[in-house]
C-alpha cells in the first residue's frame, strides 16, 4: 500500500517545527549537546496526519557521533516540545522523536553500485 501524501497542514507544521528546533540547536540552547563537538543539521520534520507525532530527521558532520547526538536530542525532546508550544498556536504539541537521516548514505551506496564496472556493462546493453 502506497504511503499517502502529507497534507498542507502537516507540511506547514513540520516546517515550523524544523525551523524552531534548528534555531535552538544553532544558537546552542540545547544543553545535552554541550561537549559533543559536531555540527548538527536538521533535514526534515515529518508530522503524523493527526499532528500528534513528529519525526525529526538530522545529519551530523561525523557519522561516528550520530547515535550519541540522537540520544542527546531525544533527551531534550520535552524541552523542544515546550519551545514549540510557546512559539506556535497548535492545540496539541506533537511528541517529538529524533531519527538519523540515512538518505545520503543510501544515495552513496547507489552511486557506488552504478559505478561498478559490472553494473555499468549491464546498463550499456539496455
C-alpha positions as CSV (number, residue, x, y, z in Angstrom):
1,X,0.0,0.0,0.0
2,X,1.4,3.4,-1.0
3,X,2.1,6.0,1.6
4,X,-0.4,8.9,1.5
5,X,1.0,12.3,0.6
6,X,1.2,14.7,3.6
7,X,-1.5,17.4,3.8
8,X,-0.6,21.1,3.5
9,X,-1.2,21.5,7.3
10,X,1.2,18.6,8.0
11,X,3.8,20.2,5.8
12,X,3.4,23.7,7.4
13,X,3.6,22.3,10.9
14,X,6.6,20.2,10.0
15,X,8.4,23.2,8.5
16,X,7.7,25.3,11.6
17,X,8.9,22.6,14.0
18,X,12.0,22.1,11.9
19,X,12.7,25.8,11.9
20,X,12.3,26.1,15.7
21,X,14.4,23.0,16.5
22,X,17.2,24.0,14.1
23,X,17.2,27.5,15.6
24,X,17.6,26.1,19.1
25,X,20.5,23.9,18.0
26,X,22.2,26.6,16.1
27,X,22.0,29.1,19.0
28,X,23.5,26.4,21.3
29,X,20.4,26.4,23.6
30,X,20.4,22.6,23.9
31,X,22.5,21.7,27.0
32,X,22.6,18.0,26.1
33,X,24.7,18.7,23.0
34,X,27.4,20.6,25.0
35,X,30.6,18.6,24.9
36,X,29.7,16.9,21.6
37,X,31.9,18.7,19.1
38,X,29.9,18.1,16.0
39,X,27.7,20.1,13.6
40,X,24.1,19.0,13.5
41,X,21.8,19.8,10.6
42,X,18.0,19.3,10.8
43,X,16.9,17.9,7.5
44,X,13.2,17.4,7.9
45,X,10.3,17.2,10.3
46,X,7.5,14.8,9.4
47,X,4.3,15.2,11.3
48,X,1.6,12.4,11.5
49,X,-1.8,13.1,10.0
50,X,-3.3,13.7,13.4
51,X,-0.5,16.1,14.3
52,X,0.3,14.2,17.5
53,X,3.7,12.8,16.5
54,X,6.7,14.3,14.7
55,X,9.8,12.5,13.5
56,X,12.7,14.9,13.1
57,X,15.5,13.8,10.8
58,X,19.0,15.1,11.2
59,X,22.6,14.5,10.0
60,X,25.9,15.3,11.6
61,X,29.3,16.2,10.4
62,X,30.8,13.0,11.9
63,X,28.9,9.7,11.3
64,X,30.5,8.1,14.3
65,X,28.7,10.6,16.6
66,X,25.3,10.1,15.1
67,X,23.9,7.8,17.9
68,X,25.4,10.0,20.7
69,X,23.7,13.1,19.2
70,X,20.4,11.3,18.6
71,X,20.3,10.2,22.3
72,X,21.2,13.8,23.4
73,X,18.5,15.3,21.2
74,X,15.9,12.7,22.4
75,X,16.7,13.6,26.0
76,X,15.9,17.2,25.1
77,X,12.6,16.3,23.3
78,X,10.5,17.7,26.2
79,X,12.4,20.9,26.1
80,X,11.7,21.2,22.3
81,X,8.0,20.4,22.9
82,X,7.8,23.3,25.4
83,X,9.5,25.7,23.0
84,X,7.4,24.6,20.0
85,X,4.3,25.0,22.2
86,X,5.3,28.6,23.2
87,X,6.1,29.6,19.6
88,X,3.1,28.2,17.8
89,X,-0.6,28.2,18.2
90,X,-1.0,24.4,18.0
91,X,-3.8,22.9,20.1
92,X,-1.6,19.8,20.7
93,X,2.1,19.9,20.6
94,X,3.3,16.7,18.9
95,X,5.5,14.2,20.6
96,X,9.0,14.6,19.0
97,X,11.2,11.7,18.1
98,X,14.7,12.2,16.6
99,X,15.9,9.9,13.8
100,X,19.2,9.8,11.9
101,X,18.7,10.8,8.2
102,X,20.2,7.9,6.2
103,X,19.1,9.1,2.8
104,X,22.6,10.4,1.9
105,X,24.2,7.1,2.8
106,X,21.6,5.3,0.6
107,X,22.5,7.7,-2.3
108,X,26.2,7.0,-1.9
109,X,25.6,3.2,-1.9
110,X,23.5,3.5,-5.1
111,X,26.1,5.7,-6.8
112,X,28.8,3.2,-5.9
113,X,26.7,0.4,-7.4
114,X,26.2,2.4,-10.6
115,X,29.9,3.0,-10.9
116,X,30.6,-0.7,-10.5
117,X,32.0,-2.0,-13.9
118,X,29.7,-5.0,-14.0
119,X,26.6,-2.8,-13.5
120,X,27.8,-0.2,-16.0
121,X,28.2,-3.0,-18.5
122,X,24.6,-4.1,-18.0
123,X,23.4,-0.5,-18.3
124,X,25.1,-0.1,-21.7
125,X,23.2,-3.2,-23.0
126,X,19.8,-1.7,-22.2
